[in-house]
Amino acid sequence: MLLKTFGWSFAITAIGLALAGVLWGWKGLAIVGILSILEISLSFDNAVINAGILRKMNAFWQKIFLTVGILIAVFGMRLVFPVIIVAITAKLSPVEAVDLAINDKDKYEHLVTAAHPAIAAFGGIFLLMIFLDFIFEERDIRWLGWLEKPLAKLGKLDTFSVVVALVVLLISATTVATDVAHGGGDKSSTVLLAGVAGLVTYLIVGGISSYFEDKLEEEEDDDEAEEAKGADEDGEETKSAANNARLNGSGGRGSSGASVAGLAGKAAFFLFLYLEVIDASFSFDGVIGAFAVTNDIFEMALGLGIGAMYIRSLTVYLVRKGTLDDYVYLEHGAHYAIGALAVILLVTIKYEINEVITGLVGVVLIAASYWSSVVRNRRLAAEGEGSETKTEVTSGV
């Protein structure tokens, strides 16, 4: 299964590194390799978040995520997006921006860096909303109960996460955005506008995907109600049909809805869009950080693209292995890592933070949540064995 899931990643890595060696020599090969590792280390938490969403989709949309999605991730976010940002901020045509990226790499790097406050505000607020909506939601399983329980109570207030995000945005615009190192000057209005755009994007894409999910669940409930009604009217016939279905390898709800097969249609499409926006927000720090290694957009796209391919494969692997079901705190750790990344992005509007620190924060939080899950599983297993032993002793008596 490992080779099947990561096969394309291994193949793309081999082809990409070979291409880098032919085009740019040993130096280019090393740069592409470093950028690949940078992307993987910065985006590991992205894989966990994506897995939580991707497992709701059917096999077709999971393949779309790995094929069309990776093209968007590599060519869209790692190659085209920086060029578009330069074109907008420098008021250039796309052709002029591409020419600048190829023939005047230093100026291109300067313009992308100057656009960092807007990029960081958009991505920071978008990721912050993901974290807030998770932490303010009432859930049966809690990792840090002392923190999550009171926050879940606050989350019962409508639009509370939006209010918190807007307050954070206002604080950012009136503090770190007033004297920006990237490009210099007061970027308060830019940060406010970009932050609101990130918030609106989250509400639109997330809201539409949630709407179609809810609509699909309602259809499933209606189907179940009709099945139950039919069972009451003709119990023996229904029982016989169920036995036949079981013998043929099909399950009850899996035959009618997406609860077993996964979401499809409009619901899956908007979830796919939601995934792509999340990936875009996660890629901001990687694209900006890549300029510390190279200012060649093609080396950057190839290196970050290889790393993005591994993150996609890892996402599918987590879904197919059921890792999030086995290690229940992983999703918590990933969301805390998202919250940390959101804060880091907003802080980098004014202050530079090394990418190593950004990557380590996510790795540490996910590692801690994984270990907590392992401890929980061992405790539950021990309690189960103790309960069985007690039952046997009681029966013996």
Secondary structure, DSSP 8 states (H G I E B T S, - for coil): -HHHHHHHHHHHHHHHHHHHHHHHHHHHHHHHHHHHHHHHHHHHHHHHHHHHHHTTB-HHHHHHHHTHHHHIIIIIIIIIHHHHHHHHHTT--HHHHHHHHHH-HHHHHHHHHHTHHHHHHHHHHHHHHHHHHHHTS--S--SSHHHHHHHHHHTTSTTHHHHHHHHHHHHHHHTTTSS-SSS-S--HHHHHHHHHHHHHHHHHHHHHHHHHHHHHHHHHHHHHHHHHHHHHHSHHHHHHHHHHHHHTT--TGGGTSHHHH-B-HHHHHHHHHHHHHHHHHHHHHHHHHHTTT---HHHHHHHHHHHHHHHHHHHHHHHHHTHHHHSTTHHHHHHHHHHHHHHHHHHTTTS---HHHHHHHHHHHHHHHHHHHHHHHHHHHHHHHHHHHHHHHHHH-
